[in-house]
């Protein structure tokens, strides 16, 4: 589930973003957030040389006589100008990042129109909680260093979310542990979750097929990029594996890419 990372919901509402230039050959970069009236008012102040040092973020090239204090109203000392420069770029960068998230998120989370992937009609969360062993998966970079004993543990939190603890054994013998939280998608009856390992990224976790007694679960996502076969035990009868694989194939997955997970508790042939 740590593999299913997408962009989180982000909505941005901000005013006009303008870059103005001062007079007398000294470029003054001014970041404004507001409507046309505010922008017009500040533009007049810039022309008149009375622009206030706050709340604007101002970048201005240092004049030759910067060493002497300025007596003109609204002029900003050189030291304060350098601070304003840093804060201006920090503010601009923040606006760009948030705006990019707002635009990118729908592109990353949109379900393809021709997607064959469907989640089961309902999942009893109380029965689904607990420890699961990974039987197989499709390749994914976040698990490239996992050589065996991949598990996932789910527990219910007081706020209604689900804690996620993914573990695996590395080639060095050390255990790699990743933690996250998951939220049930409204209207999915527990069969779809959004998993977040770090804000603002979330990923889809869809239960595509589930054993009647919750002995194994086929987990994927609508774009058929990721797939996991989980079991309550480190092994699963071949007939059950075949049933799960055929269910994944029917929903558009390239099952030839499946990697079968080793578990140290199971003798290897």
C-alpha angles and dihedrals in degrees: 000000000000084000094065100080120153135155118286127235110284128174121186128198118174138141131247119316113214137176113204130183125220129223136260094049094293109120111219114192108205124185113208129187111189147066131304093271092057092045091051092049093051091045089058090049090053092051091049093046093239101109109147119236092235146085088008124087107226132193115189132167111245111254121228093254093050091127092069119074114250119235095194117109116257097015115140121222115244094249091052090047091059090051090048089051092057094046091046093056091044090053093046092048092051092052091050094049095048092046091050091052091051092053097039099047098070090047092054099043101039112120111233113250092229095046114137093193114117130175122224117268096250143000124199099224093200091060094041095056120096136054126338130185120218110237097176143344144182115256116279130167095232089064099039092107094047109103101173150340098050112180140168127205125194126194132174117246126212092251092057096258124119124242115223124203116181119187138178141164118252126212088260090059093249122130117243113209128190124183130201144151128239134203127202113244109241113252095018096100090229096304095108127049138178112224123202123190093169132000131293097014121090132173137204119253110186123179099219099176131007133191111244090241094040092249094135138011134201110214127190145133134245097261094057093231098119133038136172133184109204129188137186088232133044090250135045129196112259091239090059092047091051091050092052094045092051090050089054092047091051090055094055103269124144095231092183086081094062116127117204116225123229122221122199091218089062119073110240118230 
